Amino acid sequence: MGRGPVFRKRNGEEYFWGFTIAVRVVVPNGEWTLEVAPINGSKAIAKTVPTVLLSLLLFSLLGGSFAWYMARQPRLLKILVEKRAAELLQSENRFRTLRENYVGDRCGGSVRPDRE
C-alpha cells in the first residue's frame, strides 16, 4: 500500500493535482495495482474538511447537551423527592388528625367524641 503524488499538465506546466492511494493485490495470474484518487484532486479534500468540521461540531454539541442533561438529573430528582416527601407528610398529618378526632366503636364504625 502506498500513497503517491499526482502531477498534471495545464498550459504546458505541471501542477500538483493530489494524491492517490495504491494497493498491490496478488492474484493467481499476476499482480494488480488498485489506485484510488479523489475525483477533483485536492479540491475534493478542501470540500470535505468543512463537512468533517461541521460534523464534529454537531457531535460535540450533542455530546455536551447529553452530559448537561445527565449532570442535572440528581438535582431534579432531589427536588422531586422533597416534593413527594412534603405531600406524604401532609397526608400523614391529615390522617393522624382524623384518627385523633374519631374513636372507633366496638362494631368497627366511627363515632365522633363529645366535645364538652
Buried (B, 14 or more C-beta within 10 A) or exposed (E): EEEEEBEEEEEEEEEEBBBBEBEEEEEEEEEEEEEEBBEEBEEEEEEEEEEEEEEEEEEEEEEEEEEEEEEEEEEEEEEEEEEEEEEEEEEEEEEEEEEEEEEEEEEEEEEEEEEE
